[in-house]
Amino acid sequence: DAKTTQPPSMDCAEGRAANLPCNHSTISGNEYVYWYRQIHSQGPQYIIHGLKNNETNEMASLIITEDRKSSTLILPHATLRDTAVYYCIVRSPNNAGNMLTFGGGTRLMVKP
Amino acid sequence: DAGVTQSPTHLIKTRGQQVTLRCSPKSGHDTVSWYQQALGQGPQFIFQYYEEEERQRGNFPDRFSGHQFPNYSSELNVNALLLGDSALYLCASSSLGVSYNEQFFGPGTRLTVL
């Protein structure tokens, strides 16, 4: 699975959009981009995943660049409860075990 | 649906002891993965169980072993505990037959080795 690079920390004002970037320049054509988040003292929680098209669900939107070398997770209206560590993970469907390789993630602090 | 459950929530052991952690997967899931998360770091994959067998293993010594039962629940055993084994141990369940499925994580067991 390709490696990802994320900023270690970001701040966001409550009610504003939080845009979390991720670089995955070595991503292969069949590898998916997954996002998980981990709120303090809890297990990681799945947010969204995508291959090449932009994706949206009730939690967030995922924007993947045309060359697929980077992506952005967007929380449209951040709340205090969105304060967490956000992990960007690239995973191949050929990864038979579905194991997840976590990096350091981005610690998002939503401030009132 | 209770989701993924783990027990105990906290545990304190001393060096050299052995510990067993338990996990019940989300209803409908047949695969259990275990992760170790040291303080301030991302989770690291230990191993995965499917059909009561270890399918995949990360870079962890043989002191770490596991088991999966017919009801899909799983145990993680760690022998000869070291101070460095202090961590949050996470269990994640998924359904191997579902492509690109997400893994559901439990709340974890906080192990402290003194």
Interface residues (C-beta under 8 A of the other chain):
Chain A: Y32 Y34 S41 Q42 G43 P44 Q45 Y46 H49 V85 Y87 P93 A96 G97 N98 M99 L100 T101 F102 G103 G104 G105
Chain B: V4 T31 S33 Y35 Q41 G42 P43 Q44 F45 Q48 R55 Q56 G58 L90 A92 S94 L96 S99 Y100 N101 E102 Q103 F104 F105 G106 P107 G108
